[in-house]
Amino acid sequence: MSSKNSTSVSKQLSDTALELIATRFRALAEPMRLRLLNLLMQGEQTVGQLVEASGSSQANVSKHLALLRDAGMVGVRKEGLSSVCFIADPIVNELCDMMCRRLREEMEGKAKSLASGLG
């Protein structure tokens, strides 16, 4: 996509749409929420499983899950006494994959640069 195309798309977004986008990015700007999303990208998990896997408290996990749910990224459904969490918006997987790929490329570039400087 050219910068001209991306500029025209951004001009088409309303203030409401921009605020919704900002809300989603703010939801991603916290390591615990990213940890929870990373765990959920492996598949559905109960809140108890997320508490155990994250090493955090039930209250902290629940607080972050509520924020992710409000941002439309995570869904929760009841199964008996358990709350099962899942990725509600598949774009979360795509965003995480894109960022991880980009970071990997940057790290590989830095490693090559260091290696060439040592040789």
C-alpha positions in Angstrom: 0.0 0.0 0.0 1.5 3.4 -0.9 1.6 6.2 1.5 -0.8 8.1 -0.7 -3.4 5.3 -0.2 -2.8 5.1 3.5 -3.2 8.9 3.8 -6.5 8.9 1.9 -7.8 6.1 4.2 -6.9 8.0 7.3 -8.7 11.1 6.1 -11.8 9.0 5.6 -11.9 8.0 9.3 -14.2 9.9 11.6 -13.2 11.1 15.0 -15.3 8.3 16.5 -13.5 5.7 14.4 -10.1 7.2 15.4 -11.1 7.0 19.1 -12.1 3.4 18.7 -8.7 2.6 17.1 -6.9 4.4 19.9 -8.8 2.4 22.5 -7.7 -0.8 20.9 -4.1 0.3 20.8 -4.2 1.5 24.4 -5.5 -2.0 25.3 -2.4 -3.4 23.7 0.0 -1.1 25.5 0.3 -3.2 28.7 2.6 -6.2 29.1 0.1 -8.2 31.2 -2.6 -7.8 28.6 -0.2 -8.8 25.9 0.7 -11.9 28.0 -3.0 -12.8 28.3 -3.5 -12.4 24.6 -0.5 -14.5 23.9 -1.9 -17.3 26.1 -5.3 -17.0 24.4 -3.7 -17.2 21.0 -2.8 -20.8 21.9 -6.5 -21.5 22.4 -9.4 -20.9 24.7 -8.7 -20.9 28.4 -10.5 -20.5 31.7 -9.8 -17.5 33.9 -8.2 -20.0 36.4 -5.9 -21.3 33.7 -4.9 -17.8 32.7 -4.3 -16.9 36.4 -2.0 -20.0 36.7 -0.2 -19.5 33.4 0.4 -15.8 33.9 1.5 -16.0 37.5 -0.7 -13.1 38.4 -3.6 -12.8 40.8 -7.2 -13.5 39.9 -8.2 -9.9 40.5 -5.4 -8.6 38.2 -6.2 -11.1 35.4 -9.9 -10.3 35.6 -9.2 -6.5 35.5 -7.1 -6.9 32.3 -9.5 -9.3 30.7 -12.3 -6.8 31.3 -10.4 -4.1 29.5 -9.6 -6.5 26.6 -13.3 -7.5 26.5 -14.4 -3.8 26.4 -11.9 -3.2 23.6 -13.6 -6.1 21.6 -10.5 -8.2 21.6 -11.5 -11.0 24.0 -14.7 -12.8 24.6 -15.9 -14.6 27.6 -18.6 -17.3 27.9 -19.8 -19.3 30.9 -19.4 -23.0 31.0 -20.8 -24.2 34.3 -19.0 -22.4 37.0 -16.1 -21.5 34.8 -15.6 -18.5 32.5 -13.9 -19.5 29.3 -11.9 -16.8 27.5 -11.1 -16.6 23.8 -9.8 -14.2 21.1 -13.0 -12.5 19.9 -11.4 -10.6 17.0 -9.0 -12.5 14.7 -7.2 -9.2 13.8 -5.5 -9.6 17.2 -3.6 -12.6 15.9 -2.7 -10.8 12.7 -1.4 -7.7 14.6 0.7 -9.9 17.0 2.1 -11.9 14.1 3.0 -8.7 12.2 4.7 -7.2 15.2 6.6 -10.4 16.1 7.8 -10.7 12.5 9.0 -7.1 12.4 10.8 -7.4 15.7 12.4 -10.7 14.5 13.6 -8.9 11.4 15.0 -6.0 13.4 16.9 -8.4 15.8 18.3 -10.4 12.9 19.5 -7.1 11.3 21.2 -6.0 14.5 22.8 -9.4 14.9 24.2 -9.3 11.4 25.5 -5.8 11.9 27.2 -6.8 15.2 28.7 -9.9 13.5 30.1 -7.9 10.6 31.6 -5.4 13.0 33.4 -8.1 14.8 34.8 -9.9 11.7 
